[in-house]
Amino acid sequence: MKQKPVFILLFFVLFTAIGYSQAKARPIANHLALYVKDLKKSADFYEKVMMLEVIPEPFHDGKHVWFRTGAHSQLHIIQGAAQLTDHDINTHFAYSVPVLAAFTKHLDSLHVKYGDWNGTSITPTKRPDGIVQVYLKDPDNYWIEVNDDKF
């Protein structure tokens, strides 16, 4: 009988250790890197249109600009793409804003084109999960979804 509590304690310690090690091994988003044709044009877009904060980058070579995109995530844009490429809207990355209407008003003030998933209207699309979204392209034709997800 005295060995049963030891076995239970050992099981708990092993179960906790396995769960903890699996959690430590799970990838967490860190950064997204985009290869761009015109670094200044792209940097201006992400700073002025997307309102992202420029952060220090370690290269100091004039070919990189880094932006803060979350508490522990970044966007890295890198000069060097030889040409602009069209991308399908299915390949996109997304940002959330507190009030989508305020963001689309900001886009309107800058005359930035945006629209629904089909590109047929500037009226935001409501997803089946209730999240409302619009899509726009950056200067290198990368698709960006902006939505009102409160996660």
N, C-alpha and C positions, 0 to 999 in steps of 0.2 A: 504494500500500500504506500509506503514512503517513496517509492520510485515513481509513482504516477504523477505527482506534482512536478518532479524534475523533468519527466518526459513532456508534460504539457508546456512547461517553461521553455524547454529546448525546441519544441515544435513552434511555439510563438516566436522565439528568437530567429529561427531559420526562416519562417514564413515572412517575418518583417524584413529580414535581410534580403530575401529574394525580391520582395516587392520594392524595397528601396533601391536595389541595384538595377531593376528593370526601369524604374522611374528615372534614374540617373542616366541610363543608356538611351532614353527616348529623345530624338532630335527636337530641338526648339528653334523656331525661326530666328535667324540672326541678321542676315542681310540679303538683298537682291541686287545683282549687278547687271547693268544694261550697257551694252556696247553701242556708242552713239557716233554719229557722223560729225555733228557740230556741237562741241562741248559747251560753248557759251550759250547757244540757243537752247539746248536742253537744260542747262543749269538755270537759266532765266525762267524757263517753263516751270520747273519743279519748285523754284523759290517763289515766283510771283503768282502763277496760276494755282499750283497745288498747295502753296503756302507752307512748304516744308522748311525746316531750320537747317541751314548749312552747318556742318560740324567739321572739326579738323580731320584731315586725312594724312596718313604717314608718308606718302610718296613725294609730295612737294615738287612734282615734275610738270605741272600744268596740264596733265592728261587725266586727272581724277577730280571729281567733286563728290563729296559725301553729304548725305542728308539724314537727319533723324526722322524715323517713321513711326517710332513707338518707344516705349520705355527701354526695350532691349533690342530694337531692330533698326536697320539702316537701309538706305538706298544708295548704291554706289554707281555713279555714271562714269564711264570710261571712254575717252576720245580714241577713235581709231577705225570705226566702221567705214568701209570703202564706199558704201552706197546705202540708200534708204531701201528698206524692204517692206512690203505689205505683210501684215500679220492678220490672221483670222481672229475675229472677236472672241472665239472660244478660248484663245490663249490670251489671258489678261491677268492683271493683278488688281487687288481691290483695297480701297481705303474707306473707312467709315467716318462720317461727320455727324455732329450732334443734331443739326437741322439741315436737311437736304435742300430745302427751299432757299436758305441763306447762301448755301454754296452755289446753287445754280444762278442766283442773283449776282454773285461774284463773277461767275463765268460770263454771264450776260454783259456785265460792266466792262469786261476785257475783250468782248466779242469772240469768245472761244466757243467753237462748235461742239455740241454735245447732243446726245439723244438717247432714245430707248434702245433695247436690244436689237431691233430690226433696222434702226437708223431712219425710221419713217416719221418720227415725232420727237419734239423736245419734252414731251410729257414723260415723267419718270415711269418706269416699269415696276409693277408690284409682283414680286416673286411669290410662288406658292406658300412660302413660309412667312409672308407678310412684310418682308424687307422691301423697301422702295429704293430704286437704283437708277442711275444714268451712266452712260458710257461716253468717253472721249478718248482722243488719241494724243499722244505726246508728239514732239517734232520728228521722231523716228518711227512713227506709226505704231508704237506699242499701245495696245488698248489698256485703258484704266477704267475700272468700275468704281464709282463713288456711291455709297449707300448710307442708309440711316440705321444700320444694325447697332444695337446697344450692347451687344454681347455682355 
